[in-house]
Amino acid sequence: MATTTSPRTRPAARARTGSNTNTFGRYFGNSVVFVLLLAVSFAMLAPIIWAVSTSLRIPRESFTLPPKWLPTDFRYQNYQEVFTRVPFWGYFFNSFIVSAAVIFGQLATCSMAAYAFARLRFPGKGILFSVILSALMVPIQATIIPVFLEIKFFHLNNSLWSLILPGITSAFGVFLLRQYFLTIPSELEDAARIDGANQWQIFSKVMLPLVAPALAVLAILTFNGYWNEYFRPLIFLTSPDKYTLPLGLVNLRGQFGSGSIAIVLAGVVLSLAPVLVMYIFAQKYLIEGIAAGSVKG
């Protein structure tokens, strides 16, 4: 006897079929995204993994063909030799002083300028902000000669001040913080004025704490940029005792580049450690700042 399907069960059957199809499509799409993210992550981490692996090799294994990801003989003495061949802690201290001073300078100057461009009214504000934005399109190599002449005029060459003073403000920092200030409701300022707050109190007590995620993003990006900077120290610094870490580690190559590449990479890995540590402790604020900017912007 033939069985018949009632009209009421047909939509339910189609719904179950459609649900299974949607579930399969969702799992398939997630799997594809996962594989792509895994491939991109490996492509980004591969140079770091290779640097760490090579820093633990003996010199003759540094350029073996075919290359091997793991060394056959782990040579931890390479890291000890970094401290014996160059004054690593001196370079480290110089880089820390420059990076910390530039971070504090940019947080102070960029936040005040960004607040003025976002909240205050003054003649020529639009033109002046356009000029600042145009500075983002000018590479540092195009302005290095006039900056060098200014540094030489004030007798600051071959000092850490030659790296700090030109970096205490940035067009990118002003732009980033201005966009965050624009997202804050103006009613907060009006309420502070009613309570008797002056302009400085509104900026420092009301507005500045609200852009803390953006300040964290600017601090992390600034630290990463100036900690790894090589071009300007190469131009302004001549005394080895004033070298920053990227410039000082070049001495690990030895005379005529005859040094061990494993020891050079050991120094590079040590120089990367502060950046990784800062990112681990500040990634919460970095993600929060980027997410807040994407939602509010």
Sequence and secondary structure as in RCSB ss.txt:
>XXXX:A:sequence
MATTTSPRTRPAARARTGSNTNTFGRYFGNSVVFVLLLAVSFAMLAPIIWAVSTSLRIPRESFTLPPKWLPTDFR
YQNYQEVFTRVPFWGYFFNSFIVSAAVIFGQLATCSMAAYAFARLRFPGKGILFSVILSALMVPIQATIIPVFLE
IKFFHLNNSLWSLILPGITSAFGVFLLRQYFLTIPSELEDAARIDGANQWQIFSKVMLPLVAPALAVLAILTFNG
YWNEYFRPLIFLTSPDKYTLPLGLVNLRGQFGSGSIAIVLAGVVLSLAPVLVMYIFAQKYLIEGIAAGSVKG
>XXXX:A:secstr
      TTHHHHHHHHHHHHHHHHHHHHHHHHHHHHHHHHHHHHHHHHHHHHHHHTS GGGTT SS  SS SS  
THHHHHHHHHS HHHHHHHHHHHHHHHHHHHHHHHHHHHHHHHH   TTHHHHHHHHHHGGGS HHHHHHHHHHH
HHHTT TTSTHHHHGGGS  HHHHHHHHHHHHTS HHHHHHHHHTT  HHHIIIIIIHHHTHHHHHHHHHHHHHH
HHT  HHHHHH  SGGG  HHHHGGGGG GGG S HHHHHHHHHHHHHHHHHHHHHHHHHHHHHHHHHHHH 
